[in-house]
Amino acid sequence: MTGWCDTCDRRVEGETCEVCGQPVTEPERIRLDWKWKFFGVSTVIYLIWRIYQLIHWLTS
């Protein structure tokens, strides 16, 4: 994962910024809310079911 230079406001590879020489901070990971996880899983299940129905309809 790339770091972020607060002084230059850009992504930087490595421990220090190549432009300003300041130390780079690691970006914070934002946890995904359980509602979005549920929405994603239910959407995938729904799409699999609809594809199964389409295949069943085409073959019969």
TIGU-853112 format. One record per residue (C-alpha): residue in three letters; x, y, z. Coordinates in steps of 0.05 Angstrom, whole numbers, m for minus. Each point is the difference from the previous one (the first is absolute). Example, Ala and Ser with C-alpha at 12.3 -4.5 7.8 and 13.67 -1.06 7.14 Angstrom:
BEGIN
ALA;246;m90;156
SER;27;69;m13
This chain:
BEGIN
MET;0;0;0
THR;26;69;m17
GLY;10;54;51
TRP;m27;71;m1
CYS;40;64;6
ASP;m39;52;40
THR;45;57;m24
CYS;m6;m14;m75
ASP;m69;m33;2
ARG;20;m58;m44
ARG;14;m75;3
VAL;71;m20;11
GLU;37;m66;m5
GLY;49;m12;57
GLU;12;30;68
THR;15;72;m19
CYS;m28;48;m53
GLU;45;9;m61
VAL;m22;73;m9
CYS;2;30;70
GLY;39;m53;40
GLN;m53;m4;56
PRO;m18;m67;31
VAL;m60;m34;m30
THR;m62;m19;40
GLU;m36;m65;m12
PRO;m72;8;m24
GLU;m55;m20;49
ARG;m44;m58;m18
ILE;m74;15;6
ARG;m42;m59;21
LEU;m59;m17;m43
ASP;m67;5;36
TRP;m38;m66;9
LYS;m58;27;m41
TRP;44;6;m62
LYS;28;m70;11
PHE;m71;m27;5
PHE;m20;39;m62
GLY;58;m28;m40
VAL;m12;m72;21
SER;m75;4;m12
THR;12;31;m69
VAL;48;m57;m20
ILE;m50;m53;24
TYR;m56;34;m38
LEU;40;4;m64
ILE;21;m74;5
TRP;m74;m18;9
ARG;m21;41;m60
ILE;55;m31;m44
TYR;m23;m69;23
GLN;m72;17;m18
LEU;23;26;m69
ILE;39;m63;m15
HIS;m58;m44;23
TRP;m49;41;m43
LEU;46;m5;m62
THR;10;m75;6
SER;m73;m19;11
